Amino acid sequence: MRDLVGGSASGVVARGSDGYTQTLAAATGARDDVIVACQCEGKSLSAKEGPVRLIVPGSPGLSVRNLVRLEVAARP
């Protein structure tokens, strides 16, 4: 996700198919360990988890299952 969150971003809004939304600070979204996953251990994610999931290690409340949209907010 680091490539999405450049120097001009203020944050990232992640939305799940169920309407769940999380806003990540730009610094969090740019961490090396934050990933957008479509597989786990070489297998597709389960219907509960995916098909795509945002994973923020150490902050499970920021992770979003069934990710359908990422919006990068530009700095004013």
Secondary structure, 3 states (H helix, E strand, C coil): CCCCCCCCEEEEEEEECCCCEEEEEHHHHCCCCCEEECEECCEECCCCCCCCEEECCCCHHHCECCEEEEEEEECC
